[in-house]
Amino acid sequence: MSTHPEDLKNLTQLGRDAQPSKKLEAFPNRAPDRFYLISLETDEFTCLCPATGQPDFATITVDYVPDQTIVESKSYKLYLWSYRNEGVFHEHVVNVILDDLVAALDPHYIKVTGIFNIRGGIGITVESEKTKTPAARAAIGR
């Protein structure tokens, strides 16, 4: 169960200069018969308030059980970077991230959490999830 050279054939951003992009890339899961959890976390997510243009900052966490593919982390980083100058409500962006990851990966289970920094005295946390395979969700204790 090691990385094979063909695992790299569809990756266009890894190892290259790249700009923000909505393109999520994936590589094959070499253990598709096993339910295991992958967690991605960043405290460097930024977007803009859609009304004022003020910057919003958040910690975004993705927990997922892969099926046939795994998201390539540089493409995910560039994907998140693409929101830096985009005006979007917190609730919307977390759900769009979930939808885009589901479209790219079709995982057994996925949850996206956005913990947005306090602004105007209110902190907002948004959680959104999708379960394709209940046994996978149960296996990781969710």
OpenMM code with the backbone's topology and positions (N, CA, C; nanometers):
from openmm import Vec3, app, unit

residues = "MET SER THR HIS PRO GLU ASP LEU LYS ASN LEU THR GLN LEU GLY ARG ASP ALA GLN PRO SER LYS LYS LEU GLU ALA PHE PRO ASN ARG ALA PRO ASP ARG PHE TYR LEU ILE SER LEU GLU THR ASP GLU PHE THR CYS LEU CYS PRO ALA THR GLY GLN PRO ASP PHE ALA THR ILE THR VAL ASP TYR VAL PRO ASP GLN THR ILE VAL GLU SER LYS SER TYR LYS LEU TYR LEU TRP SER TYR ARG ASN GLU GLY VAL PHE HIS GLU HIS VAL VAL ASN VAL ILE LEU ASP ASP LEU VAL ALA ALA LEU ASP PRO HIS TYR ILE LYS VAL THR GLY ILE PHE ASN ILE ARG GLY GLY ILE GLY ILE THR VAL GLU SER GLU LYS THR LYS THR PRO ALA ALA ARG ALA ALA ILE GLY ARG".split()
positions = [
    Vec3(0.0848, -0.1171, 0.0000),
    Vec3(0.0000, 0.0000, 0.0000),
    Vec3(0.0899, 0.1241, 0.0000),
    Vec3(0.1614, 0.1454, -0.1059),
    Vec3(0.2472, 0.2628, -0.1151),
    Vec3(0.1995, 0.3525, -0.2289),
    Vec3(0.2573, 0.4704, -0.2357),
    Vec3(0.2256, 0.5618, -0.3447),
    Vec3(0.2861, 0.5091, -0.4730),
    Vec3(0.2052, 0.5074, -0.5769),
    Vec3(0.2504, 0.4618, -0.7080),
    Vec3(0.2716, 0.5836, -0.7976),
    Vec3(0.3635, 0.5758, -0.8931),
    Vec3(0.3868, 0.6896, -0.9836),
    Vec3(0.2595, 0.7385, -1.0528),
    Vec3(0.1687, 0.6476, -1.0857),
    Vec3(0.0461, 0.6899, -1.1535),
    Vec3(-0.0469, 0.7708, -1.0624),
    Vec3(-0.0222, 0.7653, -0.9294),
    Vec3(-0.1022, 0.8456, -0.8368),
    Vec3(-0.0844, 0.9948, -0.8627),
    Vec3(0.0264, 1.0307, -0.9245),
    Vec3(0.0588, 1.1715, -0.9488),
    Vec3(0.0080, 1.2237, -1.0831),
    Vec3(-0.0418, 1.1363, -1.1695),
    Vec3(-0.0695, 1.1752, -1.3082),
    Vec3(-0.1746, 1.2845, -1.3227),
    Vec3(-0.2714, 1.2949, -1.2331),
    Vec3(-0.3768, 1.3955, -1.2456),
    Vec3(-0.3537, 1.5186, -1.1581),
    Vec3(-0.2382, 1.5250, -1.0929),
    Vec3(-0.2092, 1.6378, -1.0039),
    Vec3(-0.1343, 1.7449, -1.0819),
    Vec3(-0.1974, 1.8584, -1.1018),
    Vec3(-0.1384, 1.9645, -1.1834),
    Vec3(-0.0803, 2.0787, -1.1007),
    Vec3(-0.1080, 2.0819, -0.9695),
    Vec3(-0.0644, 2.1939, -0.8866),
    Vec3(0.0518, 2.1579, -0.7944),
    Vec3(0.0608, 2.0343, -0.7544),
    Vec3(0.1639, 1.9898, -0.6612),
    Vec3(0.3019, 2.0056, -0.7243),
    Vec3(0.3929, 2.0707, -0.6523),
    Vec3(0.5287, 2.0881, -0.6996),
    Vec3(0.5453, 2.1970, -0.8036),
    Vec3(0.4433, 2.2787, -0.8203),
    Vec3(0.4489, 2.3858, -0.9202),
    Vec3(0.4038, 2.5172, -0.8571),
    Vec3(0.4460, 2.6291, -0.9163),
    Vec3(0.3918, 2.7575, -0.8742),
    Vec3(0.2440, 2.7577, -0.9073),
    Vec3(0.1657, 2.8119, -0.8174),
    Vec3(0.0218, 2.8109, -0.8408),
    Vec3(-0.0423, 2.9343, -0.7786),
    Vec3(-0.1590, 2.9644, -0.8253),
    Vec3(-0.2380, 3.0764, -0.7773),
    Vec3(-0.3662, 3.0226, -0.7142),
    Vec3(-0.4399, 3.1078, -0.6412),
    Vec3(-0.5674, 3.0629, -0.5855),
    Vec3(-0.6544, 2.9989, -0.6937),
    Vec3(-0.7234, 2.8927, -0.6568),
    Vec3(-0.8007, 2.8176, -0.7548),
    Vec3(-0.9140, 2.7428, -0.6858),
    Vec3(-1.0247, 2.7290, -0.7532),
    Vec3(-1.1364, 2.6485, -0.7015),
    Vec3(-1.1223, 2.5012, -0.7417),
    Vec3(-1.0105, 2.4650, -0.8039),
    Vec3(-0.9893, 2.3279, -0.8515),
    Vec3(-0.9334, 2.2412, -0.7390),
    Vec3(-1.0134, 2.1465, -0.6935),
    Vec3(-0.9685, 2.0496, -0.5940),
    Vec3(-0.9191, 1.9256, -0.6670),
    Vec3(-0.7979, 1.8832, -0.6366),
    Vec3(-0.7407, 1.7644, -0.6992),
    Vec3(-0.7352, 1.6507, -0.5980),
    Vec3(-0.7334, 1.5294, -0.6487),
    Vec3(-0.7344, 1.4118, -0.5623),
    Vec3(-0.6439, 1.3042, -0.6199),
    Vec3(-0.6030, 1.2153, -0.5315),
    Vec3(-0.5240, 1.0996, -0.5723),
    Vec3(-0.5898, 0.9745, -0.5152),
    Vec3(-0.5559, 0.8563, -0.5680),
    Vec3(-0.6233, 0.7334, -0.5260),
    Vec3(-0.5976, 0.6977, -0.3794),
    Vec3(-0.7015, 0.6478, -0.3152),
    Vec3(-0.6915, 0.5935, -0.1808),
    Vec3(-0.6408, 0.4503, -0.1937),
    Vec3(-0.5268, 0.4209, -0.1375),
    Vec3(-0.4687, 0.2863, -0.1465),
    Vec3(-0.5221, 0.1915, -0.0389),
    Vec3(-0.6143, 0.2400, 0.0462),
    Vec3(-0.6769, 0.1538, 0.1465),
    Vec3(-0.8287, 0.1754, 0.1449),
    Vec3(-0.8921, 0.1585, 0.0299),
    Vec3(-1.0350, 0.1888, 0.0206),
    Vec3(-1.1245, 0.0923, 0.0987),
    Vec3(-1.0713, -0.0203, 0.1397),
    Vec3(-1.1497, -0.1178, 0.2157),
    Vec3(-1.1440, -0.0920, 0.3659),
    Vec3(-1.0778, 0.0157, 0.4067),
    Vec3(-1.0591, 0.0477, 0.5488),
    Vec3(-1.1230, 0.1836, 0.5773),
    Vec3(-1.1998, 0.1930, 0.6861),
    Vec3(-1.2539, 0.3216, 0.7286),
    Vec3(-1.1515, 0.3887, 0.8184),
    Vec3(-1.0978, 0.5016, 0.7744),
    Vec3(-1.0032, 0.5778, 0.8558),
    Vec3(-1.0304, 0.7255, 0.8362),
    Vec3(-0.9929, 0.8034, 0.9346),
    Vec3(-1.0241, 0.9456, 0.9387),
    Vec3(-0.9063, 1.0294, 0.8929),
    Vec3(-0.9331, 1.1248, 0.8048),
    Vec3(-0.8356, 1.2253, 0.7644),
    Vec3(-0.8867, 1.3588, 0.8158),
    Vec3(-0.7997, 1.4356, 0.8812),
    Vec3(-0.8359, 1.5678, 0.9316),
    Vec3(-0.7449, 1.6721, 0.8696),
    Vec3(-0.8047, 1.7785, 0.8210),
    Vec3(-0.7322, 1.8924, 0.7662),
    Vec3(-0.7744, 2.0145, 0.8479),
    Vec3(-0.6782, 2.0944, 0.8924),
    Vec3(-0.7129, 2.2113, 0.9728),
    Vec3(-0.6227, 2.3275, 0.9377),
    Vec3(-0.6826, 2.4448, 0.9279),
    Vec3(-0.6060, 2.5671, 0.9101),
    Vec3(-0.6704, 2.6786, 0.9906),
    Vec3(-0.5871, 2.7621, 1.0497),
    Vec3(-0.6379, 2.8807, 1.1187),
    Vec3(-0.6084, 3.0061, 1.0369),
    Vec3(-0.5823, 2.9877, 0.9088),
    Vec3(-0.5453, 3.0981, 0.8203),
    Vec3(-0.6511, 3.1273, 0.7139),
    Vec3(-0.7740, 3.0787, 0.7333),
    Vec3(-0.8791, 3.1038, 0.6350),
    Vec3(-0.9264, 3.2481, 0.6461),
    Vec3(-0.9414, 3.3131, 0.5306),
    Vec3(-0.9971, 3.4478, 0.5275),
    Vec3(-1.0959, 3.4598, 0.4125),
    Vec3(-1.1971, 3.5397, 0.4365),
    Vec3(-1.2923, 3.5793, 0.3342),
    Vec3(-1.3372, 3.7201, 0.3711),
    Vec3(-1.4320, 3.7741, 0.2977),
    Vec3(-1.4787, 3.9099, 0.3248),
    Vec3(-1.6263, 3.9086, 0.3610),
    Vec3(-1.6654, 4.0017, 0.4467),
    Vec3(-1.8075, 4.0209, 0.4736),
    Vec3(-1.8723, 4.0663, 0.3426),
    Vec3(-1.9822, 4.0034, 0.3016),
    Vec3(-2.0423, 4.0393, 0.1738),
    Vec3(-2.1053, 4.1786, 0.1732),
    Vec3(-2.1328, 4.2348, 0.2900),
    Vec3(-2.1956, 4.3667, 0.2967),
    Vec3(-2.0939, 4.4788, 0.3136),
    Vec3(-1.9953, 4.4586, 0.4022),
    Vec3(-1.9026, 4.5671, 0.4364),
    Vec3(-1.7665, 4.5550, 0.3705),
    Vec3(-1.7329, 4.4344, 0.3246),
    Vec3(-1.6000, 4.4118, 0.2695),
    Vec3(-1.4932, 4.3942, 0.3762),
    Vec3(-1.5335, 4.3958, 0.5028),
    Vec3(-1.4386, 4.3748, 0.6130),
    Vec3(-1.3874, 4.2306, 0.6084),
    Vec3(-1.2613, 4.2088, 0.6444),
    Vec3(-1.2094, 4.0716, 0.6439),
    Vec3(-1.2646, 3.9894, 0.7604),
    Vec3(-1.2910, 3.8648, 0.7326),
    Vec3(-1.3299, 3.7673, 0.8342),
    Vec3(-1.2239, 3.6588, 0.8363),
    Vec3(-1.1930, 3.6127, 0.9573),
    Vec3(-1.0889, 3.5116, 0.9767),
    Vec3(-1.1519, 3.3909, 1.0451),
    Vec3(-1.1046, 3.2716, 1.0100),
    Vec3(-1.1630, 3.1508, 1.0671),
    Vec3(-1.0629, 3.0370, 1.0719),
    Vec3(-1.0933, 2.9441, 1.1596),
    Vec3(-1.0297, 2.8130, 1.1578),
    Vec3(-1.1264, 2.7189, 1.0866),
    Vec3(-1.0788, 2.6557, 0.9821),
    Vec3(-1.1600, 2.5601, 0.9071),
    Vec3(-1.1021, 2.4208, 0.9299),
    Vec3(-1.1873, 2.3292, 0.9720),
    Vec3(-1.1474, 2.1904, 0.9925),
    Vec3(-1.2336, 2.1006, 0.9056),
    Vec3(-1.1689, 2.0092, 0.8366),
    Vec3(-1.2378, 1.9081, 0.7570),
    Vec3(-1.1979, 1.7727, 0.8140),
    Vec3(-1.2968, 1.6934, 0.8499),
    Vec3(-1.2764, 1.5551, 0.8928),
    Vec3(-1.3515, 1.4676, 0.7933),
    Vec3(-1.2814, 1.3705, 0.7348),
    Vec3(-1.3517, 1.2845, 0.6395),
    Vec3(-1.2934, 1.1442, 0.6380),
    Vec3(-1.3801, 1.0521, 0.5986),
    Vec3(-1.3426, 0.9130, 0.5751),
    Vec3(-1.3439, 0.8952, 0.4239),
    Vec3(-1.2262, 0.8760, 0.3630),
    Vec3(-1.2219, 0.8683, 0.2167),
    Vec3(-1.2827, 0.7384, 0.1644),
    Vec3(-1.3287, 0.7467, 0.0412),
    Vec3(-1.3705, 0.6264, -0.0296),
    Vec3(-1.2611, 0.5941, -0.1313),
    Vec3(-1.2756, 0.6322, -0.2555),
    Vec3(-1.1780, 0.5958, -0.3584),
    Vec3(-1.0659, 0.6983, -0.3753),
    Vec3(-1.0884, 0.8238, -0.3300),
    Vec3(-0.9881, 0.9278, -0.3505),
    Vec3(-0.9652, 1.0101, -0.2249),
    Vec3(-0.8494, 1.0780, -0.2237),
    Vec3(-0.8056, 1.1631, -0.1118),
    Vec3(-0.7705, 1.2992, -0.1708),
    Vec3(-0.8108, 1.4051, -0.1019),
    Vec3(-0.7805, 1.5385, -0.1531),
    Vec3(-0.6309, 1.5654, -0.1408),
    Vec3(-0.5742, 1.6231, -0.2455),
    Vec3(-0.4331, 1.6624, -0.2435),
    Vec3(-0.4253, 1.7954, -0.1693),
    Vec3(-0.3381, 1.8031, -0.0675),
    Vec3(-0.3407, 1.9153, 0.0265),
    Vec3(-0.3043, 2.0502, -0.0352),
    Vec3(-0.2143, 2.0537, -0.1338),
    Vec3(-0.1823, 2.1835, -0.1941),
    Vec3(-0.3024, 2.2379, -0.2707),
    Vec3(-0.3733, 2.1523, -0.3417),
    Vec3(-0.4917, 2.2004, -0.4134),
    Vec3(-0.5964, 2.2505, -0.3138),
    Vec3(-0.6064, 2.1850, -0.1986),
    Vec3(-0.6992, 2.2290, -0.0942),
    Vec3(-0.6570, 2.3658, -0.0399),
    Vec3(-0.5276, 2.3848, -0.0191),
    Vec3(-0.4766, 2.5138, 0.0283),
    Vec3(-0.5082, 2.6241, -0.0718),
    Vec3(-0.4855, 2.5978, -0.2003),
    Vec3(-0.5139, 2.6974, -0.3037),
    Vec3(-0.6642, 2.7233, -0.3151),
    Vec3(-0.7424, 2.6199, -0.2918),
    Vec3(-0.8884, 2.6335, -0.2915),
    Vec3(-0.9310, 2.7295, -0.1803),
    Vec3(-0.8808, 2.7065, -0.0586),
    Vec3(-0.9164, 2.7956, 0.0522),
    Vec3(-0.8679, 2.9380, 0.0256),
    Vec3(-0.7496, 2.9504, -0.0321),
    Vec3(-0.6923, 3.0811, -0.0632),
    Vec3(-0.7842, 3.1591, -0.1589),
    Vec3(-0.8571, 3.0882, -0.2440),
    Vec3(-0.9422, 3.1536, -0.3432),
    Vec3(-1.0554, 3.2341, -0.2795),
    Vec3(-1.0827, 3.2112, -0.1522),
    Vec3(-1.1880, 3.2859, -0.0818),
    Vec3(-1.1389, 3.4175, -0.0230),
    Vec3(-1.0103, 3.4427, -0.0266),
    Vec3(-0.9511, 3.5589, 0.0408),
    Vec3(-1.0176, 3.6911, 0.0038),
    Vec3(-1.0530, 3.7097, -0.1203),
    Vec3(-1.1137, 3.8354, -0.1650),
    Vec3(-1.2603, 3.8198, -0.2042),
    Vec3(-1.3226, 3.7146, -0.1547),
    Vec3(-1.4608, 3.6857, -0.1895),
    Vec3(-1.5534, 3.7223, -0.0739),
    Vec3(-1.6601, 3.7946, -0.1049),
    Vec3(-1.7609, 3.8267, -0.0033),
    Vec3(-1.8595, 3.7129, 0.0108),
    Vec3(-1.8676, 3.6587, 0.1317),
    Vec3(-1.9537, 3.5411, 0.1517),
    Vec3(-1.9903, 3.5295, 0.3002),
    Vec3(-2.1145, 3.4941, 0.3268),
    Vec3(-2.1568, 3.4687, 0.4643),
    Vec3(-2.0904, 3.3412, 0.5157),
    Vec3(-2.0636, 3.3385, 0.6456),
    Vec3(-1.9976, 3.2234, 0.7078),
    Vec3(-2.0748, 3.0940, 0.6819),
    Vec3(-2.2054, 3.1010, 0.6995),
    Vec3(-2.2893, 2.9824, 0.6838),
    Vec3(-2.2822, 2.9287, 0.5406),
    Vec3(-2.2761, 3.0202, 0.4460),
    Vec3(-2.2700, 2.9776, 0.3057),
    Vec3(-2.1354, 2.9148, 0.2711),
    Vec3(-2.0265, 2.9784, 0.3139),
    Vec3(-1.8946, 2.9293, 0.2733),
    Vec3(-1.8675, 2.7896, 0.3291),
    Vec3(-1.9081, 2.7614, 0.4511),
    Vec3(-1.8851, 2.6279, 0.5077),
    Vec3(-1.9622, 2.5233, 0.4269),
    Vec3(-2.0848, 2.5547, 0.3885),
    Vec3(-2.1636, 2.4599, 0.3100),
    Vec3(-2.1109, 2.4447, 0.1677),
    Vec3(-2.0591, 2.5508, 0.1096),
    Vec3(-1.9991, 2.5407, -0.0243),
    Vec3(-1.8721, 2.4558, -0.0189),
    Vec3(-1.7893, 2.4763, 0.0839),
    Vec3(-1.6681, 2.3936, 0.0991),
    Vec3(-1.7077, 2.2466, 0.1087),
    Vec3(-1.8086, 2.2162, 0.1898),
    Vec3(-1.8558, 2.0782, 0.2019),
    Vec3(-1.9012, 2.0250, 0.0654),
    Vec3(-1.9845, 2.1003, -0.0029),
    Vec3(-2.0360, 2.0547, -0.1331),
    Vec3(-1.9232, 2.0315, -0.2331),
    Vec3(-1.8253, 2.1221, -0.2364),
    Vec3(-1.7147, 2.1080, -0.3318),
    Vec3(-1.6283, 1.9867, -0.3000),
    Vec3(-1.6039, 1.9615, -0.1712),
    Vec3(-1.5252, 1.8440, -0.1333),
    Vec3(-1.6016, 1.7150, -0.1634),
    Vec3(-1.7316, 1.7144, -0.1385),
    Vec3(-1.8123, 1.5963, -0.1717),
    Vec3(-1.8087, 1.5711, -0.3218),
    Vec3(-1.8206, 1.6770, -0.4016),
    Vec3(-1.8172, 1.6608, -0.5472),
    Vec3(-1.6820, 1.6080, -0.5947),
    Vec3(-1.5747, 1.6514, -0.5310),
    Vec3(-1.4403, 1.6093, -0.5736),
    Vec3(-1.4030, 1.4707, -0.5232),
    Vec3(-1.4551, 1.4311, -0.4062),
    Vec3(-1.4065, 1.3091, -0.3405),
    Vec3(-1.5098, 1.1981, -0.3247),
    Vec3(-1.6374, 1.2325, -0.3134),
    Vec3(-1.7422, 1.1354, -0.2816),
    Vec3(-1.7010, 1.0489, -0.1615),
    Vec3(-1.6695, 1.1125, -0.0471),
    Vec3(-1.6222, 1.0360, 0.0684),
    Vec3(-1.7347, 0.9581, 0.1364),
    Vec3(-1.6957, 0.8610, 0.2175),
    Vec3(-1.7934, 0.7867, 0.2971),
    Vec3(-1.8623, 0.8808, 0.3959),
    Vec3(-1.7852, 0.9694, 0.4556),
    Vec3(-1.8358, 1.0645, 0.5549),
    Vec3(-1.7480, 1.1884, 0.5511),
    Vec3(-1.8087, 1.3055, 0.5722),
    Vec3(-1.7318, 1.4293, 0.5774),
    Vec3(-1.8037, 1.5319, 0.6644),
    Vec3(-1.7243, 1.6069, 0.7375),
    Vec3(-1.7756, 1.7170, 0.8193),
    Vec3(-1.6811, 1.8352, 0.8034),
    Vec3(-1.7383, 1.9526, 0.7775),
    Vec3(-1.6618, 2.0761, 0.7683),
    Vec3(-1.7078, 2.1670, 0.8810),
    Vec3(-1.6118, 2.2189, 0.9571),
    Vec3(-1.6405, 2.3104, 1.0673),
    Vec3(-1.5662, 2.4401, 1.0431),
    Vec3(-1.6374, 2.5503, 1.0541),
    Vec3(-1.5765, 2.6824, 1.0465),
    Vec3(-1.5984, 2.7554, 1.1781),
    Vec3(-1.4899, 2.7905, 1.2449),
    Vec3(-1.4973, 2.8688, 1.3688),
    Vec3(-1.4451, 3.0075, 1.3337),
    Vec3(-1.5366, 3.1021, 1.3225),
    Vec3(-1.5026, 3.2370, 1.2781),
    Vec3(-1.4695, 3.3248, 1.3981),
    Vec3(-1.3656, 3.4064, 1.3813),
    Vec3(-1.3233, 3.4953, 1.4884),
    Vec3(-1.4362, 3.5907, 1.5254),
    Vec3(-1.4355, 3.6292, 1.6504),
    Vec3(-1.5365, 3.7217, 1.7006),
    Vec3(-1.5215, 3.8561, 1.6304),
    Vec3(-1.6340, 3.9044, 1.5823),
    Vec3(-1.6391, 4.0381, 1.5237),
    Vec3(-1.7737, 4.0972, 1.5614),
    Vec3(-1.7722, 4.2189, 1.6124),
    Vec3(-1.8961, 4.2802, 1.6587),
    Vec3(-1.9501, 4.2120, 1.7826),
    Vec3(-1.8616, 4.1461, 1.8577),
    Vec3(-1.9015, 4.0815, 1.9825),
    Vec3(-1.9620, 3.9434, 1.9669),
    Vec3(-1.9700, 3.8913, 1.8439),
    Vec3(-2.0325, 3.7601, 1.8227),
    Vec3(-1.9381, 3.6691, 1.7456),
    Vec3(-1.9162, 3.5523, 1.8016),
    Vec3(-1.8417, 3.4482, 1.7309),
    Vec3(-1.9409, 3.3540, 1.6651),
    Vec3(-1.9070, 3.3061, 1.5489),
    Vec3(-1.9964, 3.2151, 1.4767),
    Vec3(-1.9209, 3.0864, 1.4457),
    Vec3(-1.9831, 2.9739, 1.4793),
    Vec3(-1.9314, 2.8422, 1.4427),
    Vec3(-2.0361, 2.7747, 1.3546),
    Vec3(-1.9905, 2.7226, 1.2411),
    Vec3(-2.0795, 2.6551, 1.1479),
    Vec3(-2.0249, 2.5155, 1.1245),
    Vec3(-2.1125, 2.4155, 1.1389),
    Vec3(-2.0764, 2.2763, 1.1114),
    Vec3(-2.1727, 2.2206, 1.0072),
    Vec3(-2.1182, 2.1533, 0.9089),
    Vec3(-2.2012, 2.0904, 0.8066),
    Vec3(-2.1396, 1.9553, 0.7737),
    Vec3(-2.2236, 1.8551, 0.7558),
    Vec3(-2.1703, 1.7214, 0.7297),
    Vec3(-2.2586, 1.6442, 0.6332),
    Vec3(-2.1990, 1.5384, 0.5785),
    Vec3(-2.2713, 1.4491, 0.4878),
    Vec3(-2.2221, 1.3069, 0.5127),
    Vec3(-2.3165, 1.2169, 0.5214),
    Vec3(-2.2850, 1.0754, 0.5406),
    Vec3(-2.3348, 0.9966, 0.4208),
    Vec3(-2.2428, 0.9306, 0.3526),
    Vec3(-2.2789, 0.8393, 0.2435),
    Vec3(-2.2872, 0.6963, 0.2969),
    Vec3(-2.1954, 0.6616, 0.3891),
    Vec3(-2.1852, 0.5254, 0.4405),
    Vec3(-2.1956, 0.5293, 0.5931),
    Vec3(-2.3141, 0.5025, 0.6495),
    Vec3(-2.3292, 0.5102, 0.7948),
    Vec3(-2.2278, 0.4251, 0.8726),
    Vec3(-2.1869, 0.3105, 0.8184),
    Vec3(-2.0899, 0.2254, 0.8874),
    Vec3(-1.9549, 0.2964, 0.9027),
    Vec3(-1.9193, 0.3786, 0.8061),
    Vec3(-1.7930, 0.4531, 0.8146),
    Vec3(-1.8008, 0.5570, 0.9254),
    Vec3(-1.9132, 0.6271, 0.9313),
    Vec3(-1.9321, 0.7256, 1.0366),
    Vec3(-1.9273, 0.6600, 1.1736),
    Vec3(-1.9936, 0.5476, 1.1879),
    Vec3(-1.9948, 0.4750, 1.3147),
    Vec3(-1.8547, 0.4257, 1.3522),
    Vec3(-1.7782, 0.3818, 1.2527),
    Vec3(-1.6436, 0.3286, 1.2779),
    Vec3(-1.5493, 0.4321, 1.3370),
    Vec3(-1.5712, 0.5584, 1.3043),
    Vec3(-1.4839, 0.6635, 1.3595),
    Vec3(-1.5482, 0.7329, 1.4785),
    Vec3(-1.6633, 0.6813, 1.5242),
    Vec3(-1.7254, 0.7320, 1.6464),
    Vec3(-1.7970, 0.8644, 1.6293),
    Vec3(-1.8563, 0.8896, 1.5164),
    Vec3(-1.9285, 1.0164, 1.4954),
    Vec3(-2.0779, 0.9925, 1.4998),
] * unit.nanometer
topology = app.Topology()
chain = topology.addChain("A")
for resn in residues:
    res = topology.addResidue(resn, chain)
    for name in ("N", "CA", "C"):
        topology.addAtom(name, app.Element.getBySymbol(name[0]), res)
